[in-house]
Amino acid sequence: MKKYQKLYAAGLISAETLNRVVQLRAKPVFSLHREIRMMLYAGILMLSTGLGILIYQNLDSIGHQVILALITAITTGCFWYTFKNQPPYQPGKSNSTSVAADYILLFGCLSLLSLMAYLQFQYELFGTRYGLATFIPAVILFFMAYRFDHQGVLGMAITNLAIWMGVSVSPKVLFGMTRINESPLIWTYVSLALLLIAAAYLSEWTRLKPHFKFIYLHFGSHILHLSLLTAWFAYPGSYHWIYPLLTIFSAALLYKNGRREHSFYLLLVQLFYAYIAASLLYTDWLKWINLGSDPYLFVLWYIISPVLLARHIYHLHKKLKQQ
């Protein structure tokens, strides 16, 4: 409100405009845009899940060829409709001319993943080269995300990239037979996180879909911090304290970026992981000075520190709203 008063004092806006701003602030309009979009996304996911369950329950009566033809027709139809109704490619942010096309594209991408999985597990299209079964969909999804400026599809592409990198290290990842706390997987996902963070800043620097930076940072920060914190438990020893320390360092760098971009979500994520890492370091320090069994020091930390953290988050949110 102060900035509008400054504009009025400088003669840049009229008194009528200032009064309208005051009235809007007094009775702000509540937007349902995000809620409606979330409902539509949930509807697409429920539709895909429902079709999958229906096909699975009637697999014997329908037949594999009919199912394959149906999924292929859905995928092809969705992509054809999207290419026909969406605007040409633009390096920057492009406004969709058809709201329906955004969700049809999402449905088509989900159908594509179902098609690739069906071909692999039923007909072994790629044989034992499981990496191809995840890499090819990832390439297609990245292309679709950039071609049609779709952040939801970009998230799906990053997820498939993560699966591909995990499968390339250990094929057991595809079947859920291994865990992230295995040594090669931890450093694989640390590398993936650094790659995503680099892609975030590269997209901003090259002005190639710069608004994708948030999605890259969202996945990159979570994967990086989770991998480093997992290393704390996977590598017990004299120097395992370095992993929460690296978590705090990386969170501090990303926190600085969040402050620059006024992103409360990114700031909150970095504070959350930094607090977990600091708690691990505090616990390890108590053990190192032979006070690990003192309950009062634990209580002192886990009562005072959350209060201080909540207080900082409250003032941070208040400050960002005023900017």
Salt bridges, closest charged atoms under 4 A:
ASP149 OD2 - LYS209 NZ 3.74
ASP149 OD1 - HIS211 NE2 2.48
GLU204 OE1 - LYS213 NZ 2.84
GLU261 OE2 - LYS213 NZ 2.36
ASP284 OD1 - HIS240 NE2 3.67
